[in-house]
């Protein structure tokens, strides 16, 4: 019973990570010439909350510098 709930939580976390990583990679490819490497993609999926916060912070700072 408990193992099934842990598996559900882990799979949901990773599924959200895959979706967030896809969105981040699409935005990165659209606005920069940067290519995402496989290890970076792995960390985007596994550590997606931290990576999303870092991306948002740098994206906002980058937009402020262009003005």
C-alpha positions as CSV (number, residue, x, y, z in Angstrom):
1,X,0.0,0.0,0.0
2,X,2.7,2.5,1.0
3,X,5.0,1.4,-1.8
4,X,2.3,2.0,-4.4
5,X,1.8,5.6,-3.1
6,X,5.5,6.3,-3.2
7,X,5.7,5.0,-6.7
8,X,2.7,7.2,-7.7
9,X,4.3,10.3,-6.1
10,X,7.7,9.6,-7.8
11,X,6.2,9.0,-11.2
12,X,4.1,12.2,-10.9
13,X,7.2,14.2,-9.9
14,X,9.1,12.8,-12.9
15,X,6.2,13.4,-15.3
16,X,6.0,17.0,-14.2
17,X,9.7,17.2,-14.6
18,X,9.5,15.9,-18.1
19,X,6.9,18.5,-19.0
20,X,8.7,21.4,-17.4
21,X,12.0,20.3,-19.0
22,X,10.4,20.2,-22.4
23,X,9.0,23.7,-21.9
24,X,12.2,25.1,-20.6
25,X,14.2,23.5,-23.5
26,X,11.8,24.9,-26.1
27,X,12.1,28.4,-24.7
28,X,15.9,28.1,-24.4
29,X,16.2,27.0,-28.0
30,X,13.8,29.7,-29.3
31,X,15.6,32.6,-27.6
32,X,19.3,31.4,-27.6
33,X,21.6,29.3,-29.7
34,X,22.4,27.2,-26.6
35,X,22.1,23.4,-27.0
36,X,21.0,21.3,-24.1
37,X,23.3,18.4,-23.3
38,X,22.0,15.0,-22.0
39,X,23.3,15.5,-18.5
40,X,21.7,19.0,-18.3
41,X,18.4,17.4,-19.6
42,X,18.6,14.8,-16.8
43,X,19.1,17.5,-14.2
44,X,16.2,19.5,-15.7
45,X,13.9,16.5,-15.2
46,X,15.2,15.4,-11.7
47,X,15.7,18.8,-10.1
48,X,13.0,20.7,-12.0
49,X,11.8,23.0,-9.2
50,X,15.3,24.4,-8.7
51,X,16.0,24.6,-12.4
52,X,12.7,26.3,-13.1
53,X,13.5,29.0,-10.4
54,X,17.0,29.5,-11.8
55,X,15.5,29.9,-15.3
56,X,12.9,32.4,-14.3
57,X,15.4,34.4,-12.3
58,X,17.8,34.6,-15.2
59,X,15.1,35.2,-17.8
60,X,13.7,38.2,-15.8
61,X,17.2,39.6,-15.3
62,X,18.0,39.2,-19.0
63,X,14.8,41.0,-20.0
64,X,15.7,43.9,-17.7
65,X,19.1,44.3,-19.2
66,X,17.8,44.5,-22.7
67,X,15.6,47.5,-21.8
